[in-house]
Amino acid sequence: MDLAIFLVQLLNGLQYGLLLFLIASGLTLVFGVMGILNLAHGSMYMVGAYLAWYFFQGTESFLFSAVISAVIALMLGVLIERTLICRMYKRNHLDQVLLTIGMIFVFNALQSLLWGNDPLGVDVPDALSGSLHLTGVVEYPVYRIFVALFCVAIAAALYFVINRTRLGMLIRAGESNREMVECLGVDISRLYTIVFGAGVMLATIAGVVAAPMASIVPGMGEHVLISCFVVVVIGGMGSIKGALVGALLVGVVDTFASVVVPDVASMIVYILMAVILLIKPQGLFSN
Amino acid sequence: MSTHLLEVRGLHTLYGASHILHGVDLCIEPGQAVSLMGRNGMGKTTTLKSLLGVVTPRSGEVSFKGQRLDALPTWQRMRRGIAYVPEGRGMFHNLTVREHLQMANRPNDRGETQWDYDRVLALFPRLGERLDNLGTQLSGGEQQMLAIGRALLTNPDLLILDEATEGLAPLIRKEIWDVIRLIKQSGISTLIVDKNIQVLKTLCDQHVVLVKGRVAFSGNSQQLLENMSEVESYLSV
């Protein structure tokens, strides 16, 4: 592998990893703070991509599509938490898994009903089309660089909210001792609604920004969900920092594996996960 | 309308099939300190958790400032002006001392702020030296100070302390009792669960002793002194 290919693959891996982080951060936040295993999290990624396509058809504006999709996602997240997830807090993980698997079927059926099963695509916004010359011979799409920087900005914002704001303190406290948070006069239900809504919004935004880079197809949610679980398990369930490190690891390893050892590429990340679990059974940054 | 700050009537609480509280009654007047005593497993913490709504009683009434609390979730009861320092101190493993105090800080239900961050640090100067440490990195005494400071920052009318001096060295224990006296003098009512009857008989105005989930003794400090041998028999192992 020459340096040019290596550089492009490294960028691809980092960009894919950062996108995975955007999705996995919501999954790990909802699990860490609320103790909820949400298998329908991948469906929110799919919903984001389809919403982006739908609004882009009508408006031709990617920015408008992204904003309106994020707002709808937040409302959808709040609705799901208030009507379904709130009934799961005192139930075990198996019940949560059954409910959220059921939600996957519902979202897939709705997607098929509303938008059909043909692959769809969204154009890269004009302002972000084209490529950047990294070296004399190496070019890299501007949109992919934008997605990577956007994900870094979201990660920084998430870090700021979790570590530097009162809301973040309450979220961390809720993760540590729910009963005590309530005993300080904090409405933990509202906190959970905010966290779940934010988690859904993060996954949906990931779907929106991924839409111009990937085919929008049925089942895209399940595929990304499995990768996200690998990320969350590697990073440690409930750890945002772990999700970032895990996502970058999975992104880079998966990308290089499909170039270097394409025949066995699909199993490399699982081998990586198994090795990390052998060394650190709770994941890299478990709480 | 009742003049009681807190009024608990006929509290029955069950854990599964185990009947823990058998009709507990408890009253606290504004500004009063009330002790709740009893041997281990007699229902003291269950009484606190029942009146806070952390566990749901089978029956009974809880009123605070003349308003019924029974139908309210825990957080809304606390917002009415109750603060709780739990047994074990309830530290958050992932929050620093500063964050423990900042996240709890709010005015009371009348919008007043008698206790703020600086006043709590003045009361507990040792916390000021450990602001960037995690709550769980503190010594037992410091954790207790943090738990009390955090509770005060919610600007309560009633402070409930569950085994606040348990497991502490004698000097630290004395320091905590001195702080509780100061809190009482500042006008905050207190409900104190502890085993140290020698301190409680002078610190508190009213005393309640539980035996097997029932009120075995209830009276003021004078009545406590008059019935000391009977009360001590309820408390001895």
HADDOCK unambig.tbl for C-alpha pairs under 7 A between the chains (distance, minus, plus):
assign (segid A and resid 166 and name CA) (segid B and resid 103 and name CA) 5.84 0.50 0.50
assign (segid A and resid 169 and name CA) (segid B and resid 99 and name CA) 6.70 0.50 0.50
assign (segid A and resid 169 and name CA) (segid B and resid 103 and name CA) 6.22 0.50 0.50
assign (segid A and resid 170 and name CA) (segid B and resid 103 and name CA) 6.49 0.50 0.50
assign (segid A and resid 172 and name CA) (segid B and resid 94 and name CA) 6.62 0.50 0.50
assign (segid A and resid 173 and name CA) (segid B and resid 92 and name CA) 5.69 0.50 0.50
assign (segid A and resid 173 and name CA) (segid B and resid 95 and name CA) 6.95 0.50 0.50
assign (segid A and resid 176 and name CA) (segid B and resid 92 and name CA) 5.42 0.50 0.50
assign (segid A and resid 176 and name CA) (segid B and resid 93 and name CA) 6.19 0.50 0.50
assign (segid A and resid 176 and name CA) (segid B and resid 94 and name CA) 6.92 0.50 0.50
assign (segid A and resid 177 and name CA) (segid B and resid 92 and name CA) 6.35 0.50 0.50
assign (segid A and resid 180 and name CA) (segid B and resid 90 and name CA) 6.15 0.50 0.50
assign (segid A and resid 182 and name CA) (segid B and resid 74 and name CA) 6.14 0.50 0.50
assign (segid A and resid 182 and name CA) (segid B and resid 75 and name CA) 4.82 0.50 0.50
assign (segid A and resid 183 and name CA) (segid B and resid 74 and name CA) 6.39 0.50 0.50
assign (segid A and resid 183 and name CA) (segid B and resid 75 and name CA) 5.86 0.50 0.50
assign (segid A and resid 183 and name CA) (segid B and resid 78 and name CA) 6.31 0.50 0.50
assign (segid A and resid 183 and name CA) (segid B and resid 84 and name CA) 6.48 0.50 0.50
assign (segid A and resid 184 and name CA) (segid B and resid 75 and name CA) 6.79 0.50 0.50
assign (segid A and resid 184 and name CA) (segid B and resid 78 and name CA) 6.52 0.50 0.50
assign (segid A and resid 184 and name CA) (segid B and resid 83 and name CA) 6.77 0.50 0.50
assign (segid A and resid 184 and name CA) (segid B and resid 104 and name CA) 6.36 0.50 0.50
assign (segid A and resid 185 and name CA) (segid B and resid 75 and name CA) 4.04 0.50 0.50
assign (segid A and resid 185 and name CA) (segid B and resid 76 and name CA) 6.24 0.50 0.50
assign (segid A and resid 185 and name CA) (segid B and resid 78 and name CA) 4.87 0.50 0.50
assign (segid A and resid 185 and name CA) (segid B and resid 79 and name CA) 5.14 0.50 0.50
assign (segid A and resid 186 and name CA) (segid B and resid 75 and name CA) 5.45 0.50 0.50
assign (segid A and resid 187 and name CA) (segid B and resid 75 and name CA) 5.75 0.50 0.50
